[in-house]
Amino acid sequence: MIEMKEQLEKLAATGKITEANLEALLTLAEAGFCSHRSWGVGKIVKLDPLRERIIIDFEGKPGHSMDITFAAETLRPIESNHILARRITDLETLQNLAQEKPLELIKLLMESFSNKATNDQIQSALVPAIVAEEDWKKWWSALRAQMKKCGNYVIPSRKVEPILYQPTINSLQQRYLNDFNQTKVFKTRLTLLSKILQNLAELENPRALAEEIIPELNKEIHIHQEVNPALALEAIFLRDELKRDLKIESEEEITPQVIWSLNPNSDKNNGVKILELLPPSIHKKAIISFKDTYPDTWANLFLENLNNISSKFCEEVVDLLLSNGYTEKIREILRTLISQHQASSELLHWFIKTRPEAFEEFMNVSTLRAMLAAIERDQFNNIRSCKLRDHLLTEKTIISDMIELSDIEEVKDITRALQFSPAFEDMDKRSILMRIVKLFPAVQSLISGDQGSKQDEGLVVSWESLERKKQEYADLVHNRIPANTKEIAIARSYGDLRENHEFKAAREQQKLLLKLKAEMEMDLDRCRGTDFKDATTDVVGIGTRVTLKDIKTNTNTDYIILGAWDFDDQKNIVSYLSPIAQAMLNKKQGEQVTFNNKDFIVETISKAIE
């Protein structure tokens, strides 16, 4: 570069370079690198004094020749240790830093830009030469998290504002204070205050920090108490928690009661709306403060709004109402809303998510039908997210728990409703229907639509056995299951269900009874009665009397083959589904039959019932 400096001075002496341009060119020669607005970063290679041009190797444009006057006016000098210069001379090292020591790379970058750079400047310097474009978002997100932790960087909330690098590390307390003072967005300040409360033990002098923050909070609370009461309330509860933790005595400040008094007067439900806007972490405190402010009306306000609030907030509200003796009021509201299919998806989501024992009576097919109506209503109103629908799909036991005590006609009705409902994708709908079939196999034909083959696949039974089976089913439904339900209720009253063996035994018995009920319903649904008088005798079939001769002993035995539920060992009556009958069916006179490891010959075939 000494040679280039001498050449430039000679050109200036002959009047070919002005004094101002000479100074700019000498600075460029000394730096050795430059940047151009369009061509990017380049390395100054040499000077061609005869042609009065300077040769520069730009990235992607090596050996570029520029007029020296134009170069002096358009190029900006860059030092050799600048990250943009090192991108030309030492790219591999920078790429390795990006992968292995990203904090060192960002430190080099920030020092190159005088300890201050915007997101766009950082991305332009690194992508794509040092960090691949497809990796940038993930890489930068991880690096920002490291920068926040290390304490050397001040990262603003707005992307357009520059990131600042501080060589001297500030303490966690100072960083919190800097961040609090820097942001002017009230919600962001409250988020930061939540972090401060979580990390009080790590601060060297939290009381001093609180004494600086609290006056600012009070100013913001005063400004927002009417225009954004929910935000003001959140600030009050966080402020009071900070003061309580640090034992700072209260001053003349705005309280929650002041906020409530400003709002519910114009709209009696406004207080409930404000409560729901608060973060879930402070719902309980806020609800108690609202109750204490309005001891005569708080319960009615909550009861009136049960169908209009979120499932999470509903859980907090109901807990408070239950603890204050409003169980019957809530039950009455649920009964009305469910029977009229007016219950919101949020209210029903609270119900199936928490399954409160006080309202277990609503775990039935009627509530399931109301849930389906609520999901369809949300879909019609273009509400994309439906927590109730998602919960029904992911919680596998809900459907069975709600229909297990229903009769078959109720189950068929809800099955049809689900089949034609637009609220579920086909795959999800099949998943739900299969859960119903598992508990009530009799509805399979409704789902498959295979009604034509029902007769062929049915059970052939005698009229006497059919009547007997119907009586068994009636006894099961009207006596045994209700008696078991009473046992469960009595056992539940003993308390502590985890250690309640009577309750567990009664519930196990309930499962067995319900399984038996489902099997009997399926059998009754597909059976057909007969008197067997139309039986033919050309082959062994249902309704025939068969005489078999044991080939080995030469002895005869008669068998009467009747319906699926017919059996009498004394009279040798067997069901056509039994292994013995299955071995004989469709055999002709004189043919061989084998069962129980014995061989027989069909001697005679006649009608069992004349």
C-alpha positions in Angstrom: 0.0 0.0 0.0 3.1 2.3 0.3 3.5 2.1 -3.4 -0.1 3.0 -4.0 0.2 6.0 -1.6 3.3 7.3 -3.6 1.4 6.9 -6.9 -1.6 8.8 -5.6 0.6 11.7 -4.3 2.3 11.9 -7.8 -1.1 12.1 -9.5 -2.2 14.8 -7.1 1.1 16.7 -7.8 0.2 16.7 -11.6 -3.2 18.0 -10.8 -5.1 14.8 -11.8 -6.5 14.3 -8.3 -8.0 17.1 -6.1 -6.9 17.6 -2.5 -10.2 16.3 -1.1 -10.2 13.2 -3.3 -6.5 12.5 -2.5 -7.4 12.4 1.2 -10.3 9.9 0.6 -8.1 7.7 -1.6 -5.3 7.6 0.9 -7.8 6.5 3.6 -9.0 3.8 1.3 -5.4 2.6 0.5 -4.6 2.5 4.2 -7.7 0.6 5.1 -7.2 -1.9 2.3 -10.9 -2.7 2.1 -14.0 -0.8 1.0 -17.8 -1.1 0.5 -20.0 0.1 -2.3 -23.8 0.6 -2.0 -24.5 -1.6 -5.0 -21.5 -3.9 -5.3 -21.0 -4.7 -1.6 -17.6 -5.3 0.1 -14.3 -5.4 -1.8 -10.5 -5.6 -1.4 -8.4 -2.9 -2.9 -5.8 -4.7 -5.1 -3.8 -2.0 -6.9 -3.7 1.4 -8.6 -3.3 1.8 -12.4 -1.8 5.3 -12.5 -1.5 5.5 -16.3 -5.2 4.9 -16.8 -6.1 6.7 -13.5 -8.1 3.7 -12.3 -8.2 1.6 -9.1 -8.6 -2.2 -9.2 -10.9 -3.8 -6.6 -11.9 -7.4 -5.9 -15.6 -7.2 -4.9 -17.5 -10.2 -3.7 -18.8 -11.8 -6.9 -17.1 -9.1 -9.0 -13.3 -9.7 -8.9 -10.8 -7.4 -10.7 -13.3 -4.6 -11.1 -11.7 -1.4 -12.4 -13.0 2.1 -11.2 -12.1 5.6 -12.1 -10.1 7.0 -9.2 -12.3 10.1 -8.8 -15.5 8.0 -8.9 -13.9 5.7 -6.3 -13.0 8.6 -4.0 -16.6 9.8 -4.1 -18.5 6.5 -3.8 -16.4 4.0 -1.8 -16.4 3.8 2.0 -13.2 2.5 3.7 -13.4 -0.6 5.9 -10.7 -1.7 8.3 -9.1 -5.2 7.9 -10.5 -6.4 11.2 -14.1 -5.4 10.2 -16.4 -8.4 9.9 -17.2 -7.5 6.3 -13.5 -7.4 5.4 -12.9 -10.7 7.2 -15.7 -12.2 5.2 -13.3 -11.9 2.2 -10.1 -12.8 3.9 -11.1 -15.3 6.6 -14.6 -16.7 5.7 -14.0 -20.2 7.0 -13.1 -18.9 10.4 -16.3 -16.9 10.6 -18.4 -19.8 9.5 -16.9 -22.0 12.2 -17.6 -19.3 14.8 -21.2 -19.2 13.6 -21.6 -22.9 14.3 -19.4 -23.3 17.4 -19.1 -19.9 19.1 -22.0 -17.6 17.9 -21.5 -15.2 20.8 -18.0 -14.4 19.7 -19.2 -13.9 16.1 -21.9 -11.4 17.2 -19.4 -9.6 19.4 -17.1 -9.2 16.4 -20.0 -7.9 14.3 -21.2 -5.4 17.0 -17.6 -4.1 17.4 -17.4 -3.7 13.6 -20.6 -1.5 13.7 -19.6 0.6 16.7 -21.4 -1.5 19.2 -24.9 -0.8 17.6 -26.6 -2.6 14.8 -30.2 -3.3 13.7 -31.6 -6.7 12.9 -31.4 -5.9 9.2 -27.8 -4.9 9.4 -26.9 -8.1 11.3 -28.7 -10.3 8.8 -27.2 -8.5 5.8 -23.7 -9.0 7.2 -24.1 -12.7 8.0 -26.5 -14.1 5.3 -25.8 -16.0 3.1 -22.0 -16.0 3.3 -21.6 -16.9 7.0 -25.1 -18.3 7.9 -27.2 -20.1 5.2 -30.5 -18.4 4.5 -32.5 -21.5 5.3 -30.8 -21.7 8.7 -31.1 -18.0 9.6 -34.3 -17.8 11.6 -33.6 -20.8 13.8 -29.9 -19.7 14.3 -30.8 -16.1 15.1 -33.6 -17.0 17.5 -31.2 -19.3 19.5 -28.5 -16.6 19.5 -30.8 -13.9 20.7 -31.7 -16.0 23.7 -28.0 -16.4 24.5 -27.5 -12.6 24.1 -30.3 -11.9 26.5 -28.7 -14.1 29.1 -25.1 -13.0 28.9 -25.9 -9.4 30.0 -23.8 -7.6 27.4 -26.6 -6.7 25.1 -29.7 -4.5 25.2 -32.3 -6.0 22.9 -35.2 -3.7 22.2 -38.8 -4.9 21.8 -39.1 -3.3 18.3 -37.1 -4.9 15.5 -36.4 -1.6 13.8 -34.5 -0.3 16.8 -30.8 -1.2 17.1 -29.4 -3.8 19.4 -26.7 -2.3 21.7 -23.5 -4.0 22.8 -22.1 -3.2 26.3 -18.5 -4.4 26.9 -19.2 -4.1 30.6 -21.7 -6.7 31.9 -24.6 -5.2 33.9 -26.0 -7.1 36.9 -29.4 -8.9 36.4 -31.0 -6.2 38.5 -29.6 -3.4 36.4 -30.7 -5.2 33.2 -34.2 -5.5 34.5 -34.3 -1.8 35.4 -32.8 -0.8 32.0 -35.4 -3.0 30.2 -38.2 -1.6 32.3 -37.2 2.0 31.7 -36.5 1.4 28.0 -39.9 0.0 27.1 -42.9 2.3 27.0 -45.5 -0.5 26.4 -47.4 -1.1 29.6 -48.2 -4.7 28.9 -44.5 -5.4 28.2 -43.6 -3.8 31.5 -46.0 -6.1 33.3 -44.6 -9.1 31.6 -41.1 -8.0 32.8 -42.5 -7.4 36.3 -43.7 -11.0 36.4 -40.2 -12.2 35.6 -38.8 -9.9 38.3 -41.2 -11.5 40.8 -40.0 -15.0 39.8 -36.3 -14.0 40.3 -36.4 -11.8 43.3 -33.9 -14.0 45.2 -31.3 -13.5 42.5 -31.3 -9.7 42.8 -28.7 -8.0 45.0 -31.0 -5.2 46.2 -34.6 -6.0 45.1 -36.1 -3.4 47.4 -34.2 -0.6 45.6 -35.4 -2.0 42.3 -39.0 -2.0 43.5 -38.8 1.5 44.8 -37.8 2.7 41.3 -40.5 0.6 39.5 -43.5 1.1 41.8 -43.9 4.9 41.1 -43.9 4.2 37.4 -46.5 1.5 37.8 -48.7 3.8 39.8 -48.6 6.4 37.0 -49.5 3.8 34.4 -52.3 2.4 36.6 -53.8 5.9 36.9 -53.7 6.4 33.1 -55.3 3.0 32.4 -57.8 2.6 35.1 -60.7 3.7 32.9 -59.4 3.1 29.3 -58.0 -0.4 30.0 -59.2 -1.5 33.5 -58.0 -5.1 33.0 -54.4 -4.0 32.4 -54.7 -1.6 35.4 -55.9 -4.5 37.6 -53.1 -6.8 36.5 -50.6 -4.1 37.4 -52.2 -3.6 40.8 -52.1 -7.3 41.7 -48.5 -7.6 40.5 -47.5 -4.4 42.3 -49.1 -5.6 45.6 -47.4 -9.0 45.3 -44.1 -7.2 44.9 -44.7 -5.0 47.9 -45.9 -8.0 50.0 -42.8 -10.1 49.1 -40.5 -7.3 50.0 -42.5 -6.1 53.0 -42.9 -2.6 51.6 -45.7 -0.7 53.4 -48.7 0.5 51.4 -49.2 4.1 50.5 -52.1 6.0 49.1 -52.6 4.0 45.9 -55.3 2.8 43.5 -56.8 -0.5 44.7 -58.8 -3.2 42.9 -62.0 -1.8 44.6 -61.4 1.5 42.9 -61.3 -0.2 39.4 -64.5 -2.2 40.2 -66.3 0.9 41.3 -65.5 2.7 38.1 -66.8 -0.1 35.8 -69.8 -2.3 36.8 -72.1 0.7 37.5 -72.7 1.3 33.8 -72.9 -2.4 32.8 -73.6 -5.0 35.5 -71.7 -7.6 33.5 -68.7 -5.4 32.8 -66.9 -6.6 35.9 -67.1 -10.2 34.8 -65.8 -9.3 31.3 -62.8 -7.4 32.9 -62.0 -10.4 35.1 -61.9 -12.8 32.1 -59.3 -10.6 30.4 -56.9 -11.0 33.3 -54.1 -13.6 33.1 -55.2 -17.0 34.6 -52.4 -16.7 37.2 -54.2 -13.9 39.0 -57.9 -15.0 38.4 -58.3 -16.2 42.0 -57.1 -13.0 43.6 -59.2 -10.9 41.2 -62.3 -13.0 41.7 -62.0 -12.7 45.5 -61.5 -8.9 45.3 -64.6 -8.6 43.1 -66.6 -10.7 45.6 -65.5 -8.6 48.5 -66.4 -5.4 46.6 -69.9 -6.6 45.7 -70.9 -9.1 48.4 -74.6 -8.9 47.5 -74.5 -9.2 43.8 -71.3 -11.1 42.8 -72.9 -14.6 42.8 -75.8 -13.6 40.5 -73.4 -11.8 38.1 -71.3 -15.0 37.9 -74.3 -17.3 37.5 -75.7 -15.1 34.7 -72.5 -15.2 32.8 -71.6 -18.9 33.2 -72.5 -19.5 29.6 -70.5 -16.6 28.3 -67.0 -17.1 29.8 -64.0 -19.3 28.9 -63.7 -22.8 30.2 -60.6 -21.9 32.3 -62.2 -18.9 33.9 -65.4 -21.0 34.4 -63.4 -23.4 36.5 -62.3 -20.7 38.9 -65.8 -19.2 39.1 -67.6 -22.5 39.7 -65.1 -23.4 42.5 -65.9 -20.2 44.3 -69.7 -20.6 43.8 -69.6 -24.2 45.0 -67.6 -23.2 48.1 -70.3 -20.6 48.9 -73.3 -23.0 48.6 -74.6 -22.3 45.1 -74.5 -26.0 43.9 -78.3 -26.2 43.2 -78.2 -22.9 41.3 -75.5 -24.2 39.0 -77.3 -27.5 38.6 -80.4 -25.7 37.5 -78.5 -23.6 35.0 -76.8 -26.6 33.5 -80.0 -28.6 33.3 -81.7 -25.8 31.4 -78.9 -25.0 29.0 -78.2 -28.7 28.2 -81.9 -29.6 27.7 -82.3 -26.7 25.3 -79.0 -27.3 23.5 -77.9 -23.7 24.4 -74.8 -24.5 26.5 -71.7 -22.9 25.0 -68.8 -25.1 23.9 -66.6 -23.3 26.5 -69.0 -24.2 29.4 -69.3 -27.8 28.2 -65.5 -28.0 27.8 -65.2 -27.0 31.4 -67.6 -29.7 32.4 -66.0 -32.6 30.6 -62.5 -31.4 31.5 -63.1 -31.1 35.2 -66.0 -33.6 35.6 -67.1 -32.2 38.9 -68.6 -34.9 41.2 -71.4 -32.5 42.2 -72.8 -32.6 38.6 -72.0 -36.2 37.6 -75.6 -36.7 36.7 -75.0 -34.7 33.5 -72.4 -37.3 32.2 -75.1 -38.7 29.9 -76.1 -38.9 26.3 -78.2 -35.8 26.5 -75.1 -33.7 27.4 -73.2 -35.4 24.5 -76.0 -34.3 22.2 -75.7 -30.8 23.6 -72.0 -30.9 23.0 -72.5 -31.9 19.4 -74.9 -28.9 18.9 -72.4 -26.5 20.5 -69.6 -27.7 18.2 -71.8 -27.4 15.1 -72.8 -23.9 16.3 -69.2 -22.8 16.6 -68.5 -24.1 13.1 -71.5 -22.3 11.7 -70.2 -19.1 13.3 -66.7 -19.6 11.8 -65.0 -20.1 15.2 -61.9 -22.0 14.1 -60.6 -23.2 17.5 -63.0 -25.4 19.5 -61.5 -26.8 22.7 -64.6 -29.0 23.2 -64.2 -30.8 19.9 -60.4 -31.3 20.4 -61.0 -32.7 23.9 -63.6 -35.1 22.7 -61.2 -36.4 20.1 -58.2 -36.7 22.4 -59.8 -37.9 25.6 -60.8 -41.5 24.6 -63.0 -42.3 27.5 -65.5 -39.4 27.3 -67.9 -40.9 24.8 -68.1 -44.3 26.5 -68.6 -42.6 30.0 -71.5 -40.5 28.6 -73.4 -43.3 26.9 -72.7 -46.3 29.0 -76.0 -46.1 31.0 -78.1 -45.2 27.9 -80.6 -47.5 26.2 -79.9 -48.8 22.7 -82.4 -46.4 21.1 -80.7 -43.3 22.6 -77.4 -44.6 21.4 -78.7 -45.2 17.9 -80.0 -41.7 17.9 -76.7 -40.1 18.8 -74.9 -42.4 16.4 -77.1 -41.1 13.5 -76.5 -37.5 14.7 -72.7 -38.0 14.6 -72.9 -39.7 11.2 -74.5 -36.7 9.6 -72.7 -34.0 11.6 -70.5 -31.6 9.6 -68.4 -30.8 12.7 -65.8 -33.6 12.3 -63.4 -34.7 9.6 -64.2 -38.2 8.3 -61.2 -39.8 10.1 -62.2 -38.2 13.4 -65.8 -39.1 12.9 -64.9 -42.8 12.3 -62.8 -42.8 15.5 -65.7 -41.5 17.6 -68.2 -44.0 16.0 -65.8 -46.9 16.7 -65.8 -46.0 20.4 -69.6 -46.3 20.4 -69.5 -49.6 18.6 -67.0 -51.0 21.1 -69.6 -50.4 23.9 -72.7 -51.0 21.8 -71.9 -53.5 19.0 -75.6 -53.4 17.9 -75.0 -50.0 16.2 -72.4 -51.4 13.8 -75.0 -52.0 11.1 -76.0 -48.3 11.3 -72.5 -47.3 10.7 -71.6 -49.8 8.0 -75.0 -49.5 6.3 -75.0 -53.3 5.8 -78.7 -53.7 6.6 -79.2 -56.2 3.7 -77.1 -58.9 5.2 -78.5 -58.5 8.7 -81.0 -61.3 8.2 -78.3 -63.7 6.9 -75.9 -63.0 9.8 -78.6 -63.1 12.4 -79.3 -65.6 15.1 -82.0 -68.3 14.7 -83.7 -68.8 18.1 -86.8 -70.6 19.4 -89.7 -68.5 20.5 -89.3 -69.9 24.0 -85.6 -68.9 24.3 -86.3 -65.5 22.8 -88.9 -64.8 25.5 -86.5 -66.0 28.2 -83.7 -63.7 26.8 -86.1 -60.7 26.8 -86.9 -61.4 30.5 -83.2 -61.6 31.3 -82.6 -58.3 29.6 -85.5 -56.6 31.4 -84.2 -57.8 34.7 -80.7 -56.5 33.8 -81.9 -53.1 32.8 -84.6 -52.5 35.4 -83.2 -54.3 38.4 -79.5 -55.2 38.3 -78.1 -52.1 36.7 -80.1 -49.6 38.9 -79.2 -51.6 42.0 -75.5 -51.3 41.0 -75.9 -47.5 40.4 -77.3 -47.1 44.0 -74.3 -49.1 45.3 -71.9 -46.7 43.5 -73.7 -43.7 45.0 -73.6 -45.1 48.5 -69.9 -46.1 48.1 -69.1 -42.6 46.8 -70.6 -41.1 49.9 -67.8 -42.8 52.0 -65.3 -40.3 50.5 -61.7 -40.5 49.2 -62.3 -42.5 46.0 -58.6 -43.4 45.7 -58.8 -45.6 48.8 -62.5 -46.5 48.5 -62.6 -50.2 47.8 -66.4 -50.5 47.9 -66.6 -47.8 45.2 -63.9 -49.5 43.0 -65.7 -52.9 43.3 -69.1 -51.4 42.4 -67.5 -49.6 39.4 -66.0 -52.9 38.2 -69.3 -54.6 38.6 -70.9 -51.8 36.6 -68.5 -52.4 33.7 -69.4 -56.1 33.6 -73.1 -55.4 33.7 -72.8 -52.8 30.9 -70.8 -55.2 28.8 -73.4 -57.9 29.3 -76.1 -55.3 28.4 -74.4 -54.4 25.2 -73.9 -58.1 24.2 -77.6 -58.9 24.9 -78.8 -55.8 22.9 -76.7 -56.9 19.9 -78.1 -60.4 20.1 -81.7 -59.3 20.5 -81.2 -56.9 17.6 -80.1 -59.6 15.2 -82.1 -62.6 16.3 -85.2 -64.1 14.6 -87.6 -66.5 16.3 -88.9 -69.7 14.7 -90.9 -72.8 15.6 -88.6 -75.0 13.4 -91.7 -76.6 11.7 -90.3 -75.7 8.2 -87.1 -77.6 8.7 -86.0 -79.9 5.8 -84.6 -83.4 6.3 -82.5 -84.0 3.2 -79.5 -82.8 5.1 -78.7 -82.1 8.8 -79.9 -78.6 9.7 -81.5 -76.4 12.3 -84.7 -78.0 13.6 -83.7 -81.6 12.8 -83.3 -84.8 14.9 -80.2 -86.7 13.9 -79.3 -90.3 14.8 -75.6 -91.0 14.8 -73.9 -94.4 15.0 -70.5 -94.7 16.7 -68.3 -96.5 14.2 -66.1 -98.0 16.9 -68.8 -99.2 19.4 -71.7 -99.6 16.9 -74.0 -97.7 19.4 -76.6 -95.0 18.4 -77.1 -91.5 19.9 -79.9 -89.0 19.0 -79.3 -85.3 18.9 -81.9 -82.5 18.5 -80.4 -79.4 16.8 -82.4 -76.2 17.7 -81.8 -72.4 18.1 -78.8 -70.4 19.3 -80.0 -70.3 22.9 -81.5 -73.8 23.2 -79.6 -76.4 25.2 -80.7 -79.4 27.3 -78.1 -82.0 28.2 -80.7 -84.4 29.5 -82.7 -84.4 26.2 -79.6 -84.1 24.0 -80.9 -80.7 22.7 -77.9 -78.7 21.3 -77.6 -75.2 19.8 -76.8 -75.1 16.1 -73.8 -72.9 17.1 -72.3 -75.7 19.3 -69.2 -77.6 18.0 -71.2 -80.9 17.9 -73.9 -79.3 15.7 -71.4 -77.5 13.5 -69.8 -80.8 12.8 -73.1 -82.3 11.7 -74.7 -79.5 9.7 -75.3 -80.1 6.0 -74.3 -83.8 6.3 -76.5 -86.3 4.4 -77.7 -89.7 5.6 -74.8 -92.2 5.4 -72.1 -89.6 5.6 -69.4 -89.6 8.2 -69.2 -87.1 11.1 -66.2 -86.5 13.4 -66.1 -84.7 16.7 -64.5 -85.2 20.1 -61.9 -87.4 18.3 -64.7 -90.0 17.5 -66.1 -91.0 14.1 -69.9 -91.4 13.5 -72.2 -92.2 10.6 -75.4 -90.3 10.1 -78.1 -93.0 10.4 -81.3 -91.0 10.1 -82.5 -87.4 9.7 -86.0 -86.3 10.8 -87.9 -83.2 11.9 -87.3 -82.3 15.5 -90.8 -80.8 15.8 -93.7 -82.2 13.9 
